[in-house]
């Protein structure tokens, strides 16, 4: 039971570290939340899309590892290197902060347009496949039989983040618009990613 909770907590922390990075998707969700425009649909699309992608990563990478055990070492090395690079970039953002997450912009115009925009920002972003399919999949594979528990933790992190960002936008908007807030978040992301990357490479 304790191992399952540890795996779920690791999945939650890793998923959250990847999701909270400043990006177009988060900016769009925040904007919709502040305007109270199609918030439920947008949050649902983001959370469900992450669930599908995480499941593909956990199931796909896990199946490869079962068929070819040597793949775990290769995936671990590549995933670890990616994590280390991700951590370095986050640390660089701490030292050279940019703007906060801006919610300004044009109106969505309709629920249909908001849905289509959200789908495009989610599924046409190449980084989402690296993060949720490959990276989380490789980390989950390292958990062996508990890889789905790890994936469940990552799915829960995605759900919590998008619900908080969309429905708590009016409270979070001013906080997340400050560069100092993202320096703190990026600092936590850097520490988490560098630590996980080093452990993954060492374990491989």
Secondary structure, DSSP 8 states (H G I E B T S, - for coil): -HHHHHHHHHHHHHHHHHHTS--HHHHHHHHHHHHTSSHHHHHHHHHHHHHHHHHHHHHHHHHHHHH-THHHHHHHHHHHHHHHHHHHHHHHHHHS--------S----SHHHHHHHHHHHHHS-HHHIIIIIIIHHHHHHTTGGGHHHHHHHHHHHHHHHHHHHHHTHHHHHHHHTSHHHHHHHHHHHHHHHHHHHHHHHHH-
